Every structure is written in structure tokens, then in C-alpha cells.
Amino acid sequence: MIRDFQTADFLTLGNGFAGTGSMLATMKYVASGDTTFLRLAFALLPIALVCDILDGRVARARRQVSMLGQELDSLADLISFGIAPAALAFALGMRGGVDAIGLVYFVACGISRLARYNATASQLSDESGKVKYYEGTPIPTSLILVAFFAFLSTKGMIGESLPLGVVAIGPVDFHPIVLLFVISGSAMVSKTLRIPKP
């Protein structure tokens, strides 16, 4: 199968590798409490974004746009910009029952958004294969949340110190700040939001 890969596909794999590395670093942070791993988890996601930007540009420049590359891109994006940010949120303290529902919703929206993109990309693209606009916010916009929480972590505002505190809803906890992930997920699946693609 590797022989079928184009140059851009290896960049896409770099995206997936960085996202997976971020999740592993997140788990190591939860297990050890060593903030070095938390910093690594945050640092790997911008690397994933760079790979995600470059793979599309390389594919179009070399006229190597393919269905395999498109599917690889979506799978890598789901890891790096869907699951990894949700895992980081959990590691930073959003561990209540309601928090879990919000984070699962966020990932489900990411899955749905990527599936819709794959299903409609050919209809929305021009002759070069480039899509003119996104329906809903692209999943990499979740890195805005990642950057925000990276900032909070530098200020020690994680765990029990998360902004807006925690609310007990019966036997489960709810950190209102998790609503940022709910809003982000909802924006991804919006049909009315049209974002021009650069």
C-alpha cells in the first residue's frame, strides 16, 4: 500500500502521527502529573496543523489529488483536531459526567463534519480540485480552543482552578467551560455557516 502513497500522503500521515503523539502525551500527563508531557501534547497539535495545510498544497501543486489522500486527510484530522483536543480537555479537568457528554458531542460533530465534507467536496470544488468554501467551520478551528487552554495552563487555571468553576448536577459534575467545545462542535456541523477557503 505504501507504494500507492503520493508525496502529500506522507504529510497527511505526519498530521496523524502528531495528533496521536499528542494523545499519548496527554495520557502520560494524566498518569504522571508531569507537566512536560502536557506541554508536549499542546506543542504537537500546531505541527499537525502545518502538515494538514501542506498536504493539500502539495497535492494540488503536483496534481496528485486522490480519493485515498482525501480519506487519509479526514482520518488524520479527526485524530488531531477532534479526539486529541477532547482528550486534552479531559486531562485539564473536564472530567464530570456532563463534561463527557459535551466532549463526546464535540467529537461526534467533528466526525459528521468530515463525512459531510468528503461527500460534498466534489460538488463544491473547482477544476483544480480546490474547494471554494467550507460548510460549517473546518475541524482545525478547534486549535483555537487548544491555544486558549494552553494559555490557561500557563496560568495554572486548570484542574480545580478552571474558569467558571464546577456545578453539581445531581450525582455528576459539570464544568461550564466545556460549553466552548459544544459551541465549536455545533459550528462545525452548521449548514448555514459558509467559510471561504483560502
Summary of the structure (lengths in Angstrom):
residues: 198
radius of gyration: 17.6
end to end distance: 31.6
largest distance: 57.0
contacts: 650
relative contact order: 0.14
helix: 71%
strand: 7%
